[in-house]
Amino acid sequence: MHELLAGAWHALTDVLNPHGPAVHAAKSYAPGDYSIHFFLQLAIILLACRVVGWLGQKLLRQPQVVGEMIAGVVLGPSLFGLFFPDLQLAIFPKETRNVLYAGAQLGVGLYMFMVGLTLRLDHFQSKAKSAAGVSAAGIAAPFLLAALITPGLLTVPGLFTPGISQANATLFLGACIALTAFPMLARIINERGLANSALGTLSLTAGAFDDAASWCVLALVLATFGAGAGVAVLAIGGALLYASFMLVFGRRLLAPLGRMVETRGEMTTPVLAITLMLFCLSAFFMDAIGIHAIFGGFLMGVCMPRGTFVAELKRKVEPLAVVLLLPMFFTYSGLNTRMDMVNSPALLLIALGILAVSILAKFGACWAAARIAGEDNRTALGIGALMNSRGLMELIIINIGLQKGIIGPTLFSMLVLMAIITTVMATPLFEAVYGRRARETGELDALDDGLATA
């Protein structure tokens, strides 16, 4: 058996790296080499995400997406590469990661397009005033604490890119801490019958406001970071003009697509093709002006027709985006996560400090604001628990920061750890402070294991 496994291992490494490990770094990849690696990578990614996601659901009662976040880290150098470095490098060589990156961006762009499709603007209109205090606390506290800790972090080599201004570093870190996992928040609230409750409406509205503020700050940082005034004007001005145009005229211009679907009762292939083309053009435009493709995808989703159009589009596109493409994003994030870089007591202390500050800034501040707004303690704790989850949104923003050269791999790894821990703790914490008692009194629906996408 040992000889059989050894033979299979050598055969696999010969296929993946026919020139041998000694010349791996200098190897020139032909198109067929990328294809060989890509399909094997995708198969392994899907297997790992399904297995780890299933374990997370059964053992920890976590949504599938939480397991997929963890699976991405498992496949990277922090675990798989730690125990099987040669095999991990043979399957995920650096030269092939650009292909994986493109698939990851398509996956996360389509996912944010889907989030935009399901964004309910009536939440903003009906509860905007009552949620203002919670939202303000969820924004102000993270940026205040980020301003306090960033000067110290800038003195530690490898956390931020050399030369970054204290203002940009503070804004980026504040945006990371202020984020809430809005898609996960919406999924939990809708599936547990909280959409019309004070807790559900306050949390959803405040979470949406907080994420919008964080993305605006990120757009500002991306536009001004090391690019010069001209690039900043193009990015900020172009984004504002495009967003204004889409929000004012977008729904009216796109309405014929909705009427075509309503008339036929289904989405035809030509309508689907036009919709995906518009998504791609919107993502391209926001990327080309210097912001990021996900902003374009999300904005196009917000402006798409509602009703049957959304139901049909989600039925046709969401399974492919969530099951096949989005796991590539988690894995690409995991390949950039190097927990072994947090290799000293000082760096471990910094990582724990960032985690503690993040929890205090969201859970603590939102709980306090909800209490001041007049909510009872149990409801306020439930709001704080939901608002503290970062989820996929955090991975998106820190990947942008790493890609654009704002942060280094060490801080990236620390923020991945913070994202995973705050996401994993959200469901059990919510259950402990609100859910269990609410179900006993009939306020909350039975726990649903179907939280598969968030």
C-alpha positions in Angstrom: 0.0 0.0 0.0 2.8 2.4 0.9 4.5 1.7 -2.5 1.2 2.3 -4.3 0.6 5.6 -2.6 4.2 6.7 -3.2 3.9 5.8 -6.9 0.6 7.8 -7.2 2.3 10.7 -5.4 5.3 10.7 -7.8 3.0 10.4 -10.8 0.9 13.3 -9.7 3.9 15.6 -9.1 5.4 14.6 -12.4 2.1 15.7 -14.2 1.9 18.9 -12.2 5.6 19.7 -12.4 7.2 17.7 -15.2 10.5 19.6 -15.0 11.0 18.7 -11.4 11.0 20.9 -8.2 14.5 22.2 -8.8 13.4 24.2 -11.8 9.8 24.9 -10.6 10.3 28.5 -10.0 11.8 29.1 -13.4 9.3 27.0 -15.3 7.6 28.6 -18.3 3.9 27.6 -18.2 2.1 26.7 -21.5 -1.6 27.2 -21.7 -2.1 23.4 -21.2 -0.2 23.6 -17.9 -2.6 26.2 -16.6 -5.6 24.1 -17.6 -4.2 21.0 -15.9 -3.7 22.9 -12.6 -7.0 24.8 -12.8 -9.3 21.8 -13.1 -7.5 19.9 -10.3 -7.5 23.0 -8.1 -11.2 23.5 -8.7 -12.0 19.9 -7.8 -10.0 20.1 -4.6 -11.5 23.4 -3.7 -15.0 22.1 -4.1 -14.3 19.0 -2.1 -12.7 20.9 0.7 -15.5 23.5 0.9 -18.2 20.8 0.9 -16.5 18.7 3.6 -15.5 21.5 5.9 -18.8 23.3 5.3 -20.7 20.1 6.2 -18.6 19.5 9.3 -19.3 23.1 10.4 -23.0 22.7 9.9 -23.2 19.3 11.8 -20.8 20.0 14.6 -21.0 23.7 15.1 -24.3 24.6 13.5 -22.6 27.1 11.4 -23.7 28.3 7.9 -22.1 26.5 4.9 -20.3 29.7 4.0 -18.4 29.8 7.3 -17.0 26.3 6.7 -16.0 27.5 3.2 -14.1 30.5 4.7 -12.2 28.1 6.9 -11.6 25.6 4.1 -9.9 28.4 2.2 -7.4 28.8 5.0 -7.0 25.0 5.3 -5.9 24.7 1.7 -3.4 27.5 2.1 0.1 27.5 3.6 -1.3 27.8 7.1 -2.3 24.2 7.3 -2.1 22.1 4.1 1.2 23.9 3.1 2.5 23.5 6.7 2.2 19.7 6.7 2.5 18.9 3.0 4.5 21.9 1.5 5.6 20.1 -1.7 2.2 18.8 -2.5 0.5 22.1 -1.7 3.0 24.0 -3.9 2.6 21.4 -6.7 -1.2 21.8 -6.7 -1.2 25.6 -6.2 2.0 27.0 -7.8 2.3 30.7 -7.7 2.5 30.9 -11.5 -1.1 29.6 -11.8 -2.7 31.8 -9.2 -3.6 34.6 -11.7 -6.1 32.2 -13.3 -7.6 31.4 -9.9 -7.7 35.1 -9.1 -9.8 35.9 -12.2 -12.2 33.1 -11.2 -12.3 34.4 -7.7 -13.1 38.0 -8.8 -15.9 36.7 -11.0 -17.3 34.6 -8.1 -17.3 37.4 -5.6 -18.5 40.0 -8.2 -21.5 37.8 -9.0 -22.1 37.2 -5.3 -22.2 40.9 -4.6 -24.5 41.3 -7.7 -26.9 38.8 -6.0 -26.6 40.8 -2.7 -27.6 43.9 -4.6 -30.6 42.1 -6.1 -32.0 41.2 -2.7 -31.3 44.5 -1.0 -34.6 45.8 0.4 -34.7 49.6 0.2 -37.8 49.7 2.3 -35.8 48.8 5.4 -33.9 52.1 5.0 -37.2 54.1 4.6 -39.1 52.5 7.4 -36.6 52.3 10.2 -33.8 54.7 9.1 -34.3 57.1 12.0 -34.6 54.5 14.8 -31.5 52.7 13.5 -29.4 55.8 13.2 -28.0 55.5 16.8 -27.0 51.9 16.4 -25.5 52.6 13.0 -23.6 55.7 14.1 -22.1 53.7 17.1 -21.2 50.9 14.7 -19.3 53.3 12.5 -17.9 55.8 15.1 -16.5 53.3 17.6 -14.4 51.3 15.0 -12.9 54.4 13.5 -12.2 55.9 16.9 -10.4 52.8 18.1 -8.6 52.4 14.8 -7.3 55.9 15.2 -6.0 55.0 18.7 -4.2 51.8 17.6 -3.0 52.6 14.1 0.0 54.8 15.1 1.4 51.8 17.1 0.7 49.3 14.3 2.6 51.6 11.8 5.8 51.1 13.8 5.6 47.3 13.3 7.3 46.3 10.1 5.2 44.3 7.6 1.8 45.2 8.8 1.2 48.2 6.5 2.9 49.0 3.2 5.9 51.3 3.8 5.1 54.9 3.0 1.4 54.7 3.6 0.0 57.8 5.4 -1.4 57.5 8.9 -4.7 58.8 7.7 -5.1 56.1 5.0 -4.0 53.4 7.3 -6.5 54.5 10.0 -9.3 54.8 7.5 -8.6 51.3 6.0 -8.4 49.6 9.4 -11.5 51.5 10.6 -13.4 50.3 7.6 -12.3 46.7 8.3 -13.5 46.9 11.9 -16.7 48.7 11.0 -17.9 46.1 8.5 -20.9 43.8 9.2 -21.6 40.6 7.3 -24.7 42.2 5.7 -25.6 39.2 3.5 -25.4 36.8 6.5 -27.3 39.2 8.6 -30.1 39.4 6.1 -30.2 35.6 5.7 -30.5 35.0 9.4 -33.1 37.6 9.9 -35.3 36.5 7.0 -35.0 32.7 7.7 -35.8 33.1 11.5 -38.9 35.3 11.0 -37.3 38.5 12.4 -37.9 40.7 9.3 -40.6 42.7 11.0 -39.3 42.6 14.5 -37.4 45.5 16.2 -34.3 43.4 16.4 -34.4 42.4 12.8 -35.2 45.7 11.3 -32.8 47.7 13.5 -29.9 45.2 12.8 -30.5 45.0 9.1 -30.8 48.8 8.6 -27.8 49.5 10.8 -25.8 46.8 9.2 -26.6 48.2 5.7 -25.6 51.7 6.8 -22.4 50.5 8.3 -21.3 48.5 5.3 -22.2 51.4 3.0 -20.0 53.8 5.1 -17.2 51.3 5.1 -17.2 50.8 1.3 -17.3 54.6 0.8 -14.3 54.9 3.0 -12.5 52.1 1.2 -13.3 53.8 -2.1 -11.7 57.0 -0.8 -8.6 55.1 0.4 -8.2 53.3 -2.9 -8.6 56.5 -4.8 -6.0 58.5 -2.8 -3.5 55.8 -1.9 -0.3 56.5 -3.8 -2.1 57.4 -7.0 -2.0 61.1 -7.3 -4.7 63.8 -7.5 -5.7 63.0 -11.1 -6.4 59.3 -10.4 -8.2 60.2 -7.2 -10.5 62.7 -9.0 -11.2 60.1 -11.7 -12.0 57.4 -9.2 -14.1 59.4 -6.8 -15.7 61.6 -9.4 -16.4 58.7 -11.8 -17.8 56.5 -9.0 -20.1 59.3 -7.8 -21.4 60.2 -11.3 -21.9 56.5 -12.2 -23.7 55.7 -8.9 -25.9 58.8 -9.2 -26.8 58.0 -12.8 -27.7 54.4 -11.9 -29.7 55.2 -8.8 -31.7 58.0 -10.6 -32.1 56.5 -14.1 -30.9 52.8 -13.8 -34.2 51.2 -12.7 -36.2 53.1 -15.3 -33.8 52.0 -18.1 -33.7 48.4 -16.9 -37.4 48.1 -16.4 -38.1 46.6 -19.8 -36.0 43.6 -18.8 -38.4 43.1 -15.9 -41.5 43.5 -18.1 -40.1 40.9 -20.5 -39.7 38.4 -17.8 -43.1 39.1 -16.2 -44.8 38.7 -19.6 -43.3 35.3 -20.3 -43.2 34.1 -16.7 -39.6 33.1 -17.1 -36.2 34.5 -18.0 -35.2 33.6 -21.5 -31.6 33.0 -22.6 -31.3 36.4 -24.4 -32.5 38.3 -21.3 -30.1 36.3 -19.2 -27.2 37.1 -21.6 -28.1 40.8 -21.6 -28.2 40.9 -17.8 -24.9 39.2 -17.4 -23.4 41.5 -20.0 -24.6 44.5 -18.1 -23.1 43.1 -14.9 -19.8 42.6 -16.6 -19.8 46.2 -18.0 -20.7 47.7 -14.7 -17.9 45.7 -13.0 -15.5 46.7 -15.7 -16.3 50.4 -15.4 -15.7 50.5 -11.6 -12.5 48.5 -12.0 -11.2 50.7 -14.8 -11.7 54.0 -13.0 -9.7 52.6 -10.0 -12.3 51.5 -7.5 -13.1 47.8 -7.7 -15.3 45.5 -9.7 -17.5 44.4 -6.8 -18.9 48.0 -6.4 -20.1 47.8 -10.0 -21.6 44.4 -9.6 -23.4 45.4 -6.4 -24.7 48.7 -7.8 -26.1 47.0 -10.9 -27.8 44.4 -8.7 -29.5 47.2 -6.7 -30.9 48.8 -9.8 -32.2 45.6 -11.5 -36.0 45.1 -11.7 -37.6 43.2 -8.8 -40.3 40.6 -8.7 -40.2 37.6 -11.1 -37.0 38.9 -12.7 -35.0 38.6 -9.4 -36.5 35.1 -8.6 -35.6 33.8 -12.1 -32.1 35.4 -12.1 -31.3 34.0 -8.7 -32.6 30.5 -9.8 -30.4 30.5 -12.9 -27.2 32.2 -11.6 -26.9 31.9 -7.8 -26.2 28.2 -7.6 -23.3 28.5 -10.0 -21.9 31.6 -8.3 -22.2 30.3 -4.8 -21.3 26.6 -5.3 -18.7 26.8 -8.0 -17.2 30.3 -8.2 -17.3 31.8 -4.7 -15.2 29.0 -3.2 -12.4 30.1 -5.5 -12.4 33.4 -3.7 -12.1 31.8 -0.3 -9.2 29.6 -1.5 -7.4 32.6 -3.1 -7.8 34.4 0.3 -6.5 31.3 2.1 -3.5 31.0 -0.2 -2.5 34.5 0.8 -3.1 33.8 4.5 0.1 33.0 6.4 -0.6 32.3 10.0 3.0 31.3 10.4 3.9 34.9 9.9 2.3 35.6 13.3 5.3 33.9 14.8 6.3 35.9 17.9 4.6 36.8 21.2 4.5 40.4 20.1 2.7 39.7 16.8 0.3 37.2 18.5 -0.5 39.9 21.1 -1.2 42.4 18.2 -3.5 39.8 16.5 -5.4 39.3 19.8 -5.5 43.0 20.4 -7.1 43.6 16.9 -9.6 40.9 17.6 -10.5 42.4 21.0 -10.8 45.9 19.6 -13.0 44.6 16.8 -15.4 42.9 19.1 -15.5 45.9 21.5 -16.1 48.3 18.7 -19.0 46.4 17.1 -20.6 44.2 19.7 -20.1 46.6 22.6 -20.9 49.8 20.8 -24.0 48.5 19.1 -25.3 47.0 22.3 -24.8 50.3 24.1 -26.5 52.3 21.4 -29.5 49.9 21.3 -29.9 50.3 25.0 -29.7 54.1 24.8 -32.3 53.9 22.0 -34.7 52.2 24.4 -34.3 48.5 23.6 -34.4 45.9 26.4 -31.1 44.3 27.3 -31.8 41.0 25.6 -32.7 42.6 22.3 -29.7 44.9 22.5 -27.4 42.0 23.1 -28.9 40.2 20.1 -28.3 43.2 17.9 -24.7 43.4 19.1 -24.2 39.7 18.4 -25.5 40.0 14.8 -23.6 43.2 14.0 -20.3 41.8 15.2 -20.1 39.2 12.4 -17.8 40.2 9.5 -18.1 37.1 7.2 -17.4 37.3 3.5 -17.5 41.1 3.5 -14.3 41.3 5.6 -12.5 38.9 3.3 -13.5 41.1 0.3 -12.2 44.3 1.8 -8.9 42.9 3.1 -8.2 41.1 -0.2 -8.6 44.5 -1.9 -6.2 46.0 0.6 -3.6 43.3 0.0 -4.0 43.5 -3.8 -3.7 47.3 -3.8 -0.7 47.2 -1.6 -2.3 48.9 1.5 -1.5 46.1 4.0 1.1 43.4 4.1 0.6 39.6 4.4 1.0 39.6 8.2 -1.8 42.1 8.9 -3.8 40.4 6.2 -3.5 37.1 8.1 -4.5 38.8 11.4 -7.6 40.2 9.8 -8.5 36.9 8.3 -8.3 35.4 11.8 -10.5 38.2 13.1 -13.0 37.7 10.3 -13.3 33.9 10.9 -13.6 34.2 14.7 -16.2 37.0 14.7 -18.2 35.1 12.1 -18.0 31.8 13.9 -19.0 33.3 17.3 -22.1 35.2 15.8 -24.6 32.3 15.7 -23.8 30.7 19.1 -23.6 34.2 20.8 -26.9 35.2 19.2 -28.5 32.0 20.5 -27.1 32.4 24.0 -28.2 36.0 24.4 -31.4 36.1 22.4 -32.4 33.1 20.3 -32.9 30.3 22.8 -35.2 32.4 25.0 -37.0 33.9 22.0 -37.9 30.5 20.6 -39.3 29.4 24.0 -41.6 32.4 24.0 -42.5 32.0 20.3 -40.7 35.2 19.1 -38.2 33.3 16.9 -38.7 30.5 14.4 -36.9 27.2 15.0 -33.3 27.1 14.1 -32.8 26.4 10.4 -29.8 24.5 9.2 -30.3 25.8 5.8 -28.1 28.9 6.2 -26.1 27.8 3.2 -25.2 31.2 1.7 -24.3 34.4 3.5 
